[in-house]
Amino acid sequence: MSSKDKPEPIYRIVYQQQAEVCEIYARYLYQSDLYGFVELEELIFGEKSNLVVDPGEEKLKATFAGVKRTFIPMHTVIRIDEVEAVGTPKVSDLPEPELKSNVSHFPRSFLPPRPEED
């Protein structure tokens, strides 16, 4: 198979949003010009002809309706995978111990230390 015949990659992005873990699929993924964000374009959702309606997927469809591009904070991203096929986007609750905690991680700086001036 030549590089021209190779299908465009599909990315599965898993990230945390408040007390939920969201899994979405996108055609394009970039490090954003907005510092500390991952940029996603062309979000992919299942076919509308499905007979079974998944409330998690419907919630994500409603959340991203009309969105051309979205920016996910880098520190909320749990995992990014390049996949061969689109799965079902979903929203799930965090495990119990995580929900009861009132402590969250402080976002770390991604900037390298400044050189000392003489």
C-alpha positions in Angstrom: 0.0 0.0 0.0 1.5 3.3 -1.0 1.4 6.4 1.2 -1.3 7.9 -1.1 -3.5 4.9 -0.4 -3.0 5.1 3.3 -6.2 6.4 5.1 -5.9 9.5 7.3 -5.2 8.6 10.9 -8.0 8.7 13.5 -7.2 9.7 17.1 -8.9 8.7 20.3 -8.5 11.4 23.0 -9.3 10.6 26.6 -9.5 13.5 29.0 -10.9 14.5 32.3 -13.6 17.2 32.6 -14.7 17.9 36.2 -16.0 14.6 37.6 -16.1 12.8 34.3 -13.8 11.1 31.9 -14.6 11.8 28.2 -13.5 9.8 25.2 -13.7 11.4 21.8 -12.4 10.8 18.3 -10.9 13.3 15.9 -9.4 13.4 12.5 -6.7 16.0 13.2 -4.7 16.6 16.4 -2.2 19.4 16.9 -0.2 21.1 19.7 -2.0 24.4 19.8 -0.6 27.9 19.4 -2.6 28.6 22.6 -0.1 27.7 25.2 -0.9 24.5 27.2 -3.7 23.3 24.9 -4.2 20.4 22.5 -6.1 21.4 19.4 -8.6 19.0 17.8 -10.4 19.3 14.5 -13.1 17.3 12.7 -14.5 15.4 15.7 -16.0 12.1 14.6 -19.3 10.7 16.0 -21.2 7.5 15.2 -23.7 7.3 12.4 -27.1 8.8 13.0 -28.8 5.7 11.7 -28.0 3.6 14.9 -31.1 2.1 16.5 -29.6 2.1 20.0 -29.0 5.6 21.4 -26.1 6.0 23.8 -26.8 8.8 26.3 -23.0 9.5 26.7 -22.5 9.8 23.0 -25.6 12.0 22.7 -24.3 14.3 25.5 -20.9 14.7 23.7 -22.7 15.3 20.3 -24.7 18.1 22.0 -21.7 19.5 23.7 -19.7 19.7 20.5 -22.6 20.6 18.1 -21.4 23.2 15.6 -17.8 23.2 16.9 -15.3 23.5 14.1 -12.2 23.2 16.4 -11.8 22.6 20.1 -9.0 23.1 22.5 -8.4 20.7 25.4 -6.1 21.8 28.3 -3.0 19.7 28.1 -3.1 18.8 31.8 -6.5 17.2 31.5 -5.5 14.8 28.8 -5.1 11.2 30.1 -4.3 9.5 26.9 -4.1 9.9 23.1 -4.1 6.9 20.7 -3.9 6.6 17.0 -6.6 4.0 16.1 -7.6 2.2 13.0 -11.4 2.7 13.4 -13.7 5.0 15.1 -15.2 3.6 18.4 -18.1 5.0 20.4 -17.5 8.3 22.0 -18.4 8.1 25.7 -18.6 9.9 29.0 -18.0 8.0 32.3 -17.9 9.1 35.9 -14.6 9.1 37.7 -14.0 6.3 40.2 -15.5 6.9 43.7 -12.2 7.8 45.6 -11.5 10.5 42.9 -15.0 12.0 43.3 -14.7 12.3 47.1 -11.4 14.1 47.0 -11.3 17.8 47.2 -7.7 17.9 46.1 -6.7 18.3 42.5 -3.4 18.4 40.8 -2.0 21.8 40.2 -1.1 22.3 36.5 2.6 22.1 36.0 4.5 24.6 34.0 5.7 23.4 30.6 8.2 26.3 30.1 11.8 25.5 30.4 13.7 27.5 33.1 14.9 30.9 32.1 18.7 31.2 31.6 20.3 33.3 34.3 21.5 36.6 33.2 25.0 37.8 34.0 
